[in-house]
Amino acid sequence: MKTFPDFSSPTKPAQRITFNDKSIMVVDDDPLQVQTILRVLRSTGCHLAGSTNPNSFLRWLSINNPDLVILDVMMPDIDGWEVFRRMRASPRHQNTPVIFLTGIAAPDEEDFFNLGPGNCRLLAKPVHHEGLLDTIEELLTTAAAA
């Protein structure tokens, strides 16, 4: 499991959103994508981790409980949909909010919504930072109210 340091300043001087004491895990086979998302989230006050390997993420997940996962759909070996199915097989992670990132068309809508409760969102790459922050805020707020 590799955690990527932030070597650049935030994209904005001050973020309007804070996620104090929340933990977010970013899983994408593209290290630049992981670094970019971590940089965007750095100023939100949350605990961050990143992985470029879905198998390592699943091992990490067996002993950790993130508040939200940002998950790439297209990855080698295990795609994001399979990672998600394995996450949901664990009672600890059945309600963990997940944001899927994809550069391709979404799977059949019926299949997507059958994957679990309504705490999942699908965002197209390239991800717009404000849209990502708004989606994270929505999912964490919904999860806290449940």
C-alpha positions as CSV (number, residue, x, y, z in Angstrom):
1,M,0.0,0.0,0.0
2,K,1.5,3.3,-1.1
3,T,0.5,6.6,0.3
4,F,1.3,9.4,-2.0
5,P,2.7,12.7,-0.6
6,D,1.4,16.0,-1.7
7,F,4.2,18.0,-3.4
8,S,2.1,20.8,-4.7
9,S,-0.3,23.4,-3.3
10,P,-4.1,23.0,-3.4
11,T,-5.8,24.1,-6.6
12,K,-7.6,26.8,-4.6
13,P,-6.3,28.9,-1.7
14,A,-9.1,27.8,0.6
15,Q,-11.6,25.0,0.1
16,R,-15.2,25.7,1.2
17,I,-15.6,22.0,2.2
18,T,-14.1,20.2,5.1
19,F,-14.2,16.6,6.0
20,N,-12.6,16.7,9.4
21,D,-11.7,13.3,10.8
22,K,-13.1,11.4,7.8
23,S,-10.9,8.9,6.0
24,I,-10.9,8.7,2.2
25,M,-9.1,6.0,0.1
26,V,-8.3,6.6,-3.6
27,V,-7.8,3.5,-5.7
28,D,-6.6,4.0,-9.3
29,D,-4.0,2.3,-11.4
30,D,-2.7,5.6,-12.6
31,P,-0.4,7.2,-10.0
32,L,-0.9,10.6,-11.4
33,Q,-4.7,10.3,-11.0
34,V,-4.2,9.2,-7.3
35,Q,-1.8,12.1,-6.7
36,T,-4.1,14.6,-8.3
37,I,-7.1,13.5,-6.2
38,L,-5.1,13.5,-3.0
39,R,-3.9,17.0,-3.8
40,V,-7.4,18.2,-4.3
41,L,-8.5,16.6,-1.0
42,R,-5.5,17.6,1.0
43,S,-7.0,20.9,2.3
44,T,-10.3,19.3,3.4
45,G,-9.0,18.0,6.8
46,C,-9.6,14.4,6.1
47,H,-7.3,11.4,6.5
48,L,-6.1,10.3,3.0
49,A,-4.6,7.2,1.5
50,G,-4.0,6.1,-2.0
51,S,-3.3,2.8,-3.8
52,T,-2.5,2.0,-7.4
53,N,-3.1,-1.7,-6.9
54,P,-6.6,-3.1,-6.3
55,N,-5.3,-6.3,-4.6
56,S,-3.3,-4.2,-2.1
57,F,-6.4,-2.1,-1.5
58,L,-8.5,-5.2,-0.7
59,R,-5.8,-6.4,1.7
60,W,-5.7,-2.9,3.3
61,L,-9.5,-2.9,3.5
62,S,-9.5,-6.1,5.5
63,I,-8.0,-4.2,8.5
64,N,-9.2,-0.6,7.8
65,N,-12.6,1.0,7.6
66,P,-12.6,4.1,5.3
67,D,-15.5,6.6,5.4
68,L,-15.4,6.8,1.6
69,V,-13.6,5.1,-1.3
70,I,-12.9,6.7,-4.7
71,L,-12.5,3.8,-7.1
72,D,-11.4,3.7,-10.7
73,V,-13.4,1.3,-12.9
74,M,-10.8,0.3,-15.4
75,M,-7.8,-1.3,-13.7
76,P,-5.6,-4.3,-14.6
77,D,-6.2,-7.7,-12.9
78,I,-9.3,-6.7,-11.0
79,D,-11.6,-4.0,-12.3
80,G,-13.4,-1.5,-10.0
81,W,-16.7,-3.4,-10.3
82,E,-15.2,-6.6,-9.0
83,V,-13.4,-4.6,-6.2
84,F,-16.7,-3.1,-5.3
85,R,-18.4,-6.5,-5.2
86,R,-15.7,-7.9,-2.9
87,M,-16.1,-4.8,-0.7
88,R,-19.8,-5.3,-0.4
89,A,-19.3,-9.0,0.5
90,S,-17.9,-7.8,3.8
91,P,-20.5,-6.8,6.4
92,R,-18.1,-4.0,7.5
93,H,-18.1,-2.4,4.1
94,Q,-21.7,-3.0,2.9
95,N,-22.6,0.7,3.3
96,T,-19.2,2.4,2.7
97,P,-19.9,5.2,0.1
98,V,-18.1,4.7,-3.2
99,I,-17.4,7.1,-6.0
100,F,-16.6,5.3,-9.2
101,L,-14.4,7.1,-11.7
102,T,-14.6,6.1,-15.4
103,G,-13.4,7.2,-18.7
104,I,-15.8,4.8,-20.4
105,A,-19.6,4.4,-20.5
106,A,-21.3,3.2,-17.4
107,P,-22.5,-0.4,-17.1
108,D,-26.2,-1.1,-17.7
109,E,-28.1,1.1,-15.3
110,E,-30.0,-1.8,-13.8
111,D,-26.7,-3.6,-13.0
112,F,-25.2,-0.5,-11.5
113,F,-28.0,0.1,-9.1
114,N,-28.2,-3.5,-8.1
115,L,-24.7,-3.3,-6.7
116,G,-25.8,-2.0,-3.4
117,P,-27.5,0.8,-1.5
118,G,-27.8,4.3,-3.0
119,N,-24.5,5.4,-1.6
120,C,-22.6,5.1,-4.8
121,R,-21.9,7.7,-7.5
122,L,-20.3,7.5,-11.0
123,L,-18.2,10.4,-12.2
124,A,-16.6,10.7,-15.6
125,K,-12.9,11.3,-16.1
126,P,-11.4,13.8,-16.3
127,V,-12.9,14.6,-12.9
128,H,-13.9,18.2,-12.2
129,H,-12.6,19.0,-8.7
130,E,-15.7,20.9,-7.6
131,G,-18.0,18.1,-8.7
132,L,-15.8,15.6,-6.9
133,L,-15.9,17.7,-3.7
134,D,-19.6,18.2,-3.9
135,T,-20.2,14.4,-4.4
136,I,-17.9,13.5,-1.5
137,E,-19.8,16.0,0.7
138,E,-23.2,14.6,-0.4
139,L,-22.2,11.0,0.3
140,L,-20.5,11.7,3.6
141,T,-23.5,13.8,4.8
142,T,-25.9,11.0,3.7
143,A,-23.8,8.3,5.4
144,A,-23.7,10.4,8.7
145,A,-27.4,10.8,8.7
146,A,-28.0,7.0,8.2
